[in-house]
Amino acid sequence: MTDLPSAAIVRIAKANGAERVGKDAVESIAKKTEEYIGELTSKASKLANHAGRKTLKEEDIEMASQHH
């Protein structure tokens, strides 16, 4: 079980060309997306900490995503 809503995943997949999306695919997309978010925020958090901040900012996310 993931925290991401299945309906949003299906909507995004269909908007990007998927005609139909199986439940197993939704679960896999959700898992992979949550893994990516975890990695991205971990890197961004390190950047924010290095800058002396506890709060993540857009610049941290952008920098972290460039190094992904």
TORKOL-4160 file (C-alpha; in steps of 0.2 Angstrom, whole numbers, padded with zeros to 4 digits, m for minus):
68
<pt num="1" X="0000" Y="0000" Z="0000"/>
<pt num="2" X="0006" Y="0017" Z="m0004"/>
<pt num="3" X="0002" Y="0035" Z="0000"/>
<pt num="4" X="m0002" Y="0040" Z="m0018"/>
<pt num="5" X="m0020" Y="0040" Z="m0024"/>
<pt num="6" X="m0023" Y="0027" Z="m0037"/>
<pt num="7" X="m0035" Y="0039" Z="m0047"/>
<pt num="8" X="m0021" Y="0052" Z="m0049"/>
<pt num="9" X="m0009" Y="0039" Z="m0055"/>
<pt num="10" X="m0021" Y="0032" Z="m0068"/>
<pt num="11" X="m0026" Y="0050" Z="m0074"/>
<pt num="12" X="m0007" Y="0054" Z="m0076"/>
<pt num="13" X="m0004" Y="0038" Z="m0085"/>
<pt num="14" X="m0019" Y="0041" Z="m0097"/>
<pt num="15" X="m0013" Y="0059" Z="m0100"/>
<pt num="16" X="0003" Y="0052" Z="m0106"/>
<pt num="17" X="m0003" Y="0039" Z="m0118"/>
<pt num="18" X="m0009" Y="0024" Z="m0108"/>
<pt num="19" X="m0026" Y="0018" Z="m0114"/>
<pt num="20" X="m0029" Y="0007" Z="m0099"/>
<pt num="21" X="m0019" Y="0004" Z="m0083"/>
<pt num="22" X="m0020" Y="m0012" Z="m0073"/>
<pt num="23" X="m0020" Y="m0012" Z="m0054"/>
<pt num="24" X="m0003" Y="m0020" Z="m0054"/>
<pt num="25" X="0004" Y="m0007" Z="m0065"/>
<pt num="26" X="m0004" Y="0007" Z="m0053"/>
<pt num="27" X="0004" Y="m0001" Z="m0038"/>
<pt num="28" X="0021" Y="m0002" Z="m0047"/>
<pt num="29" X="0020" Y="0016" Z="m0053"/>
<pt num="30" X="0016" Y="0021" Z="m0035"/>
<pt num="31" X="0030" Y="0011" Z="m0028"/>
<pt num="32" X="0043" Y="0018" Z="m0040"/>
<pt num="33" X="0037" Y="0036" Z="m0038"/>
<pt num="34" X="0038" Y="0035" Z="m0019"/>
<pt num="35" X="0055" Y="0028" Z="m0020"/>
<pt num="36" X="0060" Y="0043" Z="m0032"/>
<pt num="37" X="0052" Y="0055" Z="m0020"/>
<pt num="38" X="0062" Y="0048" Z="m0006"/>
<pt num="39" X="0078" Y="0049" Z="m0015"/>
<pt num="40" X="0075" Y="0066" Z="m0021"/>
<pt num="41" X="0070" Y="0073" Z="m0004"/>
<pt num="42" X="0085" Y="0064" Z="0004"/>
<pt num="43" X="0097" Y="0073" Z="m0008"/>
<pt num="44" X="0087" Y="0090" Z="m0006"/>
<pt num="45" X="0088" Y="0088" Z="0013"/>
<pt num="46" X="0106" Y="0086" Z="0013"/>
<pt num="47" X="0108" Y="0102" Z="0002"/>
<pt num="48" X="0096" Y="0112" Z="0013"/>
<pt num="49" X="0106" Y="0106" Z="0029"/>
<pt num="50" X="0122" Y="0111" Z="0020"/>
<pt num="51" X="0115" Y="0128" Z="0017"/>
<pt num="52" X="0110" Y="0129" Z="0036"/>
<pt num="53" X="0092" Y="0127" Z="0033"/>
<pt num="54" X="0079" Y="0114" Z="0039"/>
<pt num="55" X="0066" Y="0119" Z="0026"/>
<pt num="56" X="0067" Y="0112" Z="0009"/>
<pt num="57" X="0065" Y="0125" Z="m0005"/>
<pt num="58" X="0062" Y="0123" Z="m0023"/>
<pt num="59" X="0081" Y="0127" Z="m0027"/>
<pt num="60" X="0085" Y="0111" Z="m0016"/>
<pt num="61" X="0074" Y="0100" Z="m0026"/>
<pt num="62" X="0080" Y="0107" Z="m0043"/>
<pt num="63" X="0098" Y="0105" Z="m0038"/>
<pt num="64" X="0095" Y="0087" Z="m0031"/>
<pt num="65" X="0085" Y="0082" Z="m0047"/>
<pt num="66" X="0100" Y="0088" Z="m0058"/>
<pt num="67" X="0111" Y="0076" Z="m0049"/>
<pt num="68" X="0099" Y="0061" Z="m0050"/>
